Amino acid sequence: MKPILVALLLGLLLFSSGCIQPEKAPVVEEKAATEGWKADGIVGDSEYSRSMLLQAPARQGYSGGEMEISWKNDPEYLYLGLNGSTEGWLAIGFEPQEWMKNADIILASVQGGKATVLDEYCTGNYGPHIEDTMLGGTNDIVEFGGSNREGRTVIELKRKLNTGDKFDKAFSPGQAISIIWALSQNQDLSLKHNVAYGEGIMTLTSGQTMTSPATATVATLTMREKQGLLFIWEEEKAARDLYTSLYDKNNLSIFMNLRRSEQSHMDQAKAIVDKYGLVIPGRYEPGVFQNQTLQKIHDELLTEGLPSDQDALMVAAAFEEISIMDLDKELASTATEDIRVVYQGLLAGSRKHLGSYVADLRGRGIQYAPKYLDKSEFKEIIKAS
């Protein structure tokens, strides 16, 4: 039996036996940031304006864990609080191109009451990541502090939104930032993570104020907003199912990686669907969709993508173009802040995925031309990837 099949069967057995807990959809909590920020390793109840809990189950080589990320920003600075279920090191990476590649990484630990926070950059899909200063960049963590107790490590830090360092990602108020995260039981920062890892979307505030609560959500949604939420959830499912089928055929790692990402996107959409008491109609089986337009798109792209690796990457890129257009349309149809935050995060993810597929095709000597997006918009997305 193939090793991959053995691993999958073991994973299914562990899940059914209750050894692995399913991941919970991350929900962004918002509140008024009325406390002054202080890098003391204590996340105050009102110190940050947004927070979310990211979780990853036990899996081969990982015990499973969680990290709560809290943040706020003004027009110039990002303030960040990381609370991980480990006494070892924790890390967060911003805007990776594909998995870890080109991610702006912050790696941190607390030993003997003293926090160490490194400003790093990752040069490959799975490493290595080294300090910016070793690449000719600068250390741009302005302030930091941390604490370590009761099985958890807390790191607080401050950095400019735009540091001017080419090894740091430049942010702007209101931006949806793709993130990756990891936890390790090791305090030695050179050792690999072994507790948990995952990804998410962190959306900055407008940056005009950090003391006013975010715009309150409306009590009821319009029919258009309800339909849009259900459609976007099912579109994320279509992406997940398409990439799963393509991976089963060609075994390209990019499809396994982005299949996981699409599952995360489904969870984010489901969280807001549940918040408003909506019910997803139809069945959950892979490859089956209530919306017949999505059913047709999924089936046609899957048929087109099965013959070769090149075909698979081409149809995946096309699907991400469609997803970007649909998310832009849904964003234009709602003024409800929490829904917009979710859509902005999903849009950032789809743009990143499109860039990943185009880069993979380019690595094979194939130039991808947009099929649905305006050429200028496509060029901007690829340039930012």
C-alpha positions as CSV (number, residue, x, y, z in Angstrom):
1,M,0.0,0.0,0.0
2,K,1.3,3.5,-0.9
3,P,2.7,5.5,2.1
4,I,0.3,8.4,1.3
5,L,-2.7,6.1,1.4
6,V,-1.5,4.6,4.7
7,A,-1.2,8.0,6.2
8,L,-4.6,9.0,5.0
9,L,-6.2,5.8,6.4
10,L,-4.4,6.4,9.8
11,G,-5.7,9.9,9.8
12,L,-9.2,8.8,9.3
13,L,-8.9,6.2,12.0
14,L,-7.6,8.8,14.5
15,F,-10.3,11.2,13.6
16,S,-13.1,8.6,14.0
17,S,-11.6,7.5,17.4
18,G,-11.8,11.0,18.7
19,C,-8.0,11.6,19.0
20,I,-8.2,14.5,16.6
21,Q,-10.5,17.4,17.3
22,P,-11.9,19.2,14.3
23,E,-10.8,22.8,13.7
24,K,-13.2,25.5,14.7
25,A,-14.0,28.3,12.2
26,P,-12.1,31.4,13.2
27,V,-14.4,34.3,14.2
28,V,-13.1,37.8,14.4
29,E,-14.1,39.5,17.6
30,E,-14.3,43.3,17.7
31,K,-14.3,45.7,20.6
32,A,-13.3,49.2,21.5
33,A,-9.6,49.5,22.2
34,T,-9.8,51.7,25.2
35,E,-6.7,50.6,26.9
36,G,-3.3,52.0,26.1
37,W,-0.9,49.6,24.4
38,K,2.0,48.2,26.4
39,A,4.5,45.5,25.4
40,D,4.3,43.7,28.8
41,G,3.2,40.2,27.7
42,I,-0.3,40.7,29.0
43,V,-3.2,41.0,26.5
44,G,-5.6,43.4,28.2
45,D,-9.4,43.0,27.7
46,S,-9.6,46.2,25.8
47,E,-6.0,46.6,24.6
48,Y,-6.7,45.5,21.0
49,S,-9.6,46.2,18.6
50,R,-9.8,42.8,16.9
51,S,-8.9,39.2,17.8
52,M,-9.4,35.7,16.5
53,L,-8.6,32.2,17.7
54,L,-6.8,30.0,15.2
55,Q,-6.8,26.2,15.9
56,A,-5.1,23.2,14.4
57,P,-5.8,19.6,15.2
58,A,-3.3,16.9,16.1
59,R,-1.8,15.4,13.0
60,Q,1.2,13.3,12.0
61,G,4.2,14.8,13.9
62,Y,2.1,17.5,15.6
63,S,0.3,17.4,19.0
64,G,-2.3,20.1,18.1
65,G,-2.8,23.6,19.5
66,E,-4.1,27.1,19.1
67,M,-3.0,30.7,18.9
68,E,-5.1,33.7,19.6
69,I,-4.1,36.7,17.6
70,S,-5.0,40.2,18.7
71,W,-4.3,43.4,16.8
72,K,-5.0,47.0,16.2
73,N,-3.5,49.7,14.0
74,D,-3.4,53.4,13.4
75,P,-2.3,55.0,10.1
76,E,1.4,54.3,10.9
77,Y,1.8,51.3,13.2
78,L,0.6,47.7,13.7
79,Y,0.2,46.5,17.3
80,L,0.1,42.7,17.7
81,G,-0.5,40.3,20.5
82,L,0.2,36.5,20.0
83,N,-1.0,34.0,22.7
84,G,0.0,30.4,21.9
85,S,-0.6,27.1,23.6
86,T,3.0,26.3,24.1
87,E,5.9,27.2,26.4
88,G,8.3,27.0,23.4
89,W,8.4,29.4,20.4
90,L,5.6,30.8,18.3
91,A,5.6,32.4,14.9
92,I,3.4,34.4,12.5
93,G,4.1,35.0,8.8
94,F,2.6,37.6,6.6
95,E,1.6,37.3,2.9
96,P,3.4,34.1,1.8
97,Q,3.4,33.5,-1.9
98,E,2.9,29.8,-1.6
99,W,2.9,28.1,1.8
100,M,5.9,29.8,3.4
101,K,7.7,31.2,0.4
102,N,8.5,35.0,0.6
103,A,6.7,35.3,3.9
104,D,7.6,38.1,6.3
105,I,8.0,36.1,9.5
106,I,8.1,37.0,13.2
107,L,9.6,34.3,15.3
108,A,9.5,34.7,19.1
109,S,10.0,32.9,22.5
110,V,10.3,33.7,26.2
111,Q,13.1,32.2,28.3
112,G,13.8,33.1,31.9
113,G,11.2,36.0,31.7
114,K,13.0,37.5,28.7
115,A,11.4,37.7,25.3
116,T,13.3,37.2,22.1
117,V,11.6,38.4,18.9
118,L,13.2,38.0,15.5
119,D,12.3,39.8,12.2
120,E,12.8,37.2,9.5
121,Y,12.1,36.3,5.9
122,C,11.5,33.0,4.3
123,T,13.1,32.2,0.9
124,G,11.6,28.8,0.1
125,N,8.3,27.0,0.2
126,Y,9.2,25.3,3.5
127,G,12.2,27.3,4.6
128,P,14.7,28.4,5.3
129,H,13.7,31.6,7.1
130,I,16.5,33.8,8.4
131,E,16.8,37.3,10.0
132,D,16.3,40.2,7.7
133,T,19.7,41.7,8.8
134,M,21.5,38.6,7.3
135,L,19.9,39.3,4.0
136,G,20.8,43.0,3.9
137,G,17.6,44.2,5.5
138,T,16.8,45.7,8.9
139,N,15.3,44.7,12.2
140,D,12.0,46.6,12.3
141,I,10.4,45.4,15.5
142,V,10.0,48.8,17.3
143,E,8.9,47.4,20.7
144,F,8.3,44.0,22.1
145,G,7.7,42.0,25.3
146,G,6.4,38.7,26.5
147,S,5.4,36.3,29.2
148,N,5.5,32.5,29.6
149,R,3.3,30.7,32.1
150,E,0.7,27.9,32.6
151,G,1.6,26.3,29.3
152,R,1.2,29.4,27.2
153,T,3.5,32.0,25.6
154,V,2.4,35.6,25.0
155,I,4.3,38.0,22.8
156,E,3.3,41.6,22.1
157,L,5.1,43.7,19.5
158,K,4.9,46.9,17.5
159,R,6.1,47.6,13.9
160,K,5.4,50.2,11.2
161,L,2.8,49.3,8.7
162,N,5.4,50.2,6.0
163,T,8.9,49.8,7.3
164,G,10.6,50.5,4.0
165,D,12.5,47.2,4.2
166,K,12.2,45.0,1.1
167,F,12.1,42.0,3.4
168,D,9.0,43.3,5.3
169,K,5.5,43.3,3.8
170,A,4.0,46.8,3.5
171,F,0.6,47.1,5.0
172,S,-2.1,49.8,4.8
173,P,-5.2,50.5,6.9
174,G,-8.2,48.4,5.9
175,Q,-6.0,45.7,4.2
176,A,-6.8,42.0,4.5
177,I,-3.5,40.2,5.2
178,S,-2.9,36.5,4.5
179,I,-1.1,34.9,7.5
180,I,0.5,31.6,8.4
181,W,1.3,30.6,12.0
182,A,3.1,27.9,13.9
183,L,3.8,26.7,17.4
184,S,6.7,24.6,18.8
185,Q,7.4,23.1,22.2
186,N,11.1,23.9,21.7
187,Q,12.5,27.1,23.1
188,D,15.4,26.7,20.7
189,L,14.3,28.9,17.8
190,S,16.4,26.9,15.3
191,L,14.3,23.7,15.8
192,K,11.2,22.9,13.8
193,H,7.6,23.5,14.9
194,N,5.9,20.4,16.4
195,V,2.7,21.6,18.1
196,A,0.6,23.1,15.4
197,Y,0.5,25.2,12.2
198,G,-2.1,26.8,10.0
199,E,-3.2,29.9,8.2
200,G,-5.8,32.7,8.3
201,I,-6.7,36.2,7.3
202,M,-6.1,39.3,9.5
203,T,-8.0,42.4,8.3
204,L,-6.7,45.8,9.5
205,T,-9.1,48.5,10.6
206,S,-9.4,51.8,8.7
207,G,-6.8,53.1,11.1
208,Q,-8.5,56.4,11.8
209,T,-9.0,55.6,15.4
210,M,-8.2,52.8,17.8
211,T,-10.6,53.8,20.5
212,S,-14.0,53.6,18.7
213,P,-15.7,50.3,18.3
214,A,-16.1,48.9,14.9
215,T,-19.2,49.7,13.0
216,A,-22.1,47.7,14.5
217,T,-23.6,45.0,12.4
218,V,-27.2,45.4,11.4
219,A,-29.8,43.3,13.1
220,T,-31.2,41.8,9.9
221,L,-29.7,41.2,6.5
222,T,-31.3,41.9,3.1
223,M,-32.3,39.0,0.9
224,R,-29.4,39.9,-1.4
225,E,-26.9,39.7,1.5
226,K,-28.3,36.3,2.6
227,Q,-28.1,34.9,-0.9
228,G,-24.6,36.3,-1.3
229,L,-23.3,34.6,1.9
230,L,-24.7,31.2,1.0
231,F,-23.3,31.5,-2.6
232,I,-19.8,32.5,-1.4
233,W,-19.7,29.5,1.1
234,E,-20.6,27.2,-1.8
235,E,-18.1,28.7,-4.1
236,E,-15.4,28.1,-1.6
237,K,-16.6,24.5,-1.4
238,A,-16.4,24.3,-5.1
239,A,-12.8,25.4,-5.0
240,R,-12.0,22.9,-2.3
241,D,-13.7,20.0,-4.1
242,L,-12.0,20.9,-7.4
243,Y,-8.5,21.0,-5.9
244,T,-9.1,17.8,-4.0
245,S,-10.0,16.0,-7.2
246,L,-7.1,17.4,-9.1
247,Y,-4.7,16.4,-6.3
248,D,-6.1,12.9,-6.4
249,K,-5.3,12.7,-10.1
250,N,-1.9,14.4,-10.3
251,N,-0.5,14.5,-6.7
252,L,0.8,18.0,-7.1
253,S,1.5,19.4,-3.6
254,I,0.1,22.9,-4.5
255,F,-3.4,21.4,-4.7
256,M,-3.1,19.7,-1.3
257,N,-1.8,23.0,0.2
258,L,-4.5,25.1,-1.4
259,R,-7.2,22.5,-0.7
260,R,-6.5,23.1,3.0
261,S,-6.7,26.8,2.5
262,E,-10.1,26.5,0.8
263,Q,-11.3,24.5,3.7
264,S,-10.2,27.4,6.0
265,H,-12.1,29.8,3.7
266,M,-15.2,27.6,3.9
267,D,-14.9,27.7,7.7
268,Q,-14.7,31.5,7.7
269,A,-17.7,31.8,5.5
270,K,-19.6,29.3,7.6
271,A,-18.9,31.2,10.8
272,I,-20.6,34.3,9.4
273,V,-23.5,32.2,7.9
274,D,-24.1,30.7,11.4
275,K,-23.8,34.1,13.1
276,Y,-26.8,35.3,11.1
277,G,-28.8,32.1,11.6
278,L,-28.7,31.1,7.9
279,V,-29.1,27.5,6.8
280,I,-27.0,26.1,4.0
281,P,-29.4,24.2,1.7
282,G,-28.7,21.0,-0.2
283,R,-26.1,18.3,0.5
284,Y,-22.5,18.5,1.6
285,E,-21.1,15.6,-0.6
286,P,-17.9,16.5,-2.5
287,G,-18.6,17.7,-6.0
288,V,-22.4,18.3,-5.4
289,F,-23.7,21.9,-5.3
290,Q,-27.1,23.5,-4.9
291,N,-26.2,26.3,-7.2
292,Q,-26.4,24.9,-10.7
293,T,-24.0,27.6,-12.1
294,L,-21.3,26.5,-9.7
295,Q,-22.1,22.8,-10.5
296,K,-21.5,23.5,-14.2
297,I,-18.3,25.4,-13.6
298,H,-17.0,22.8,-11.3
299,D,-17.8,19.9,-13.6
300,E,-16.4,21.6,-16.7
301,L,-13.2,22.7,-15.1
302,L,-12.6,19.3,-13.6
303,T,-13.0,17.7,-17.0
304,E,-10.6,20.2,-18.6
305,G,-8.1,19.9,-15.8
306,L,-7.7,16.1,-15.6
307,P,-5.6,15.3,-18.7
308,S,-2.3,16.9,-17.5
309,D,-0.6,18.9,-14.7
310,Q,-0.6,21.9,-17.0
311,D,-4.3,21.6,-17.6
312,A,-4.9,21.2,-13.9
313,L,-3.0,24.4,-13.0
314,M,-4.7,26.3,-15.8
315,V,-8.2,25.5,-14.7
316,A,-7.4,26.2,-11.1
317,A,-6.1,29.7,-12.0
318,A,-9.3,30.3,-14.0
319,F,-11.4,29.3,-11.0
320,E,-9.6,31.8,-8.8
321,E,-10.3,34.5,-11.4
322,I,-14.0,33.7,-11.2
323,S,-13.8,33.7,-7.4
324,I,-12.2,37.1,-7.4
325,M,-14.9,38.6,-9.6
326,D,-17.7,37.1,-7.5
327,L,-16.1,38.4,-4.2
328,D,-15.8,41.8,-5.7
329,K,-19.5,41.7,-6.7
330,E,-20.6,40.6,-3.2
331,L,-18.4,43.3,-1.5
332,A,-20.2,45.9,-3.6
333,S,-23.6,44.6,-2.5
334,T,-23.2,44.9,1.3
335,A,-22.3,47.6,3.8
336,T,-22.4,45.2,6.7
337,E,-19.0,45.5,8.3
338,D,-18.5,41.9,9.6
339,I,-19.5,40.5,6.3
340,R,-17.2,42.8,4.4
341,V,-14.3,41.8,6.7
342,V,-14.9,38.1,5.8
343,Y,-15.2,38.9,2.1
344,Q,-12.0,41.0,2.1
345,G,-10.2,38.2,3.7
346,L,-11.4,35.6,1.2
347,L,-10.6,38.0,-1.6
348,A,-7.0,38.3,-0.3
349,G,-6.8,34.6,-0.2
350,S,-8.1,34.1,-3.8
351,R,-5.6,36.7,-5.1
352,K,-2.8,34.9,-3.4
353,H,-4.0,31.5,-4.8
354,L,-4.1,33.0,-8.3
355,G,-0.6,34.2,-7.9
356,S,0.6,30.8,-6.7
357,Y,-0.9,29.0,-9.7
358,V,0.5,31.5,-12.2
359,A,3.9,31.3,-10.6
360,D,3.8,27.5,-10.8
361,L,2.9,27.6,-14.4
362,R,5.7,30.1,-15.0
363,G,8.1,27.7,-13.4
364,R,7.1,25.2,-16.0
365,G,7.7,27.7,-18.8
366,I,4.0,28.5,-19.4
367,Q,2.7,32.1,-19.5
368,Y,-0.8,32.3,-18.1
369,A,-3.1,34.9,-19.7
370,P,-6.3,36.0,-17.8
371,K,-9.6,34.5,-19.0
372,Y,-12.0,36.5,-17.0
373,L,-10.3,39.4,-15.2
374,D,-9.4,42.7,-16.8
375,K,-5.7,42.5,-17.9
376,S,-4.7,45.5,-15.8
377,E,-6.3,44.0,-12.6
378,F,-4.7,40.7,-13.3
379,K,-1.3,42.3,-13.7
380,E,-1.7,44.2,-10.4
381,I,-2.7,40.9,-8.6
382,I,0.3,39.0,-10.0
383,K,2.7,41.9,-9.3
384,A,1.6,41.9,-5.6
385,S,1.9,38.1,-5.3
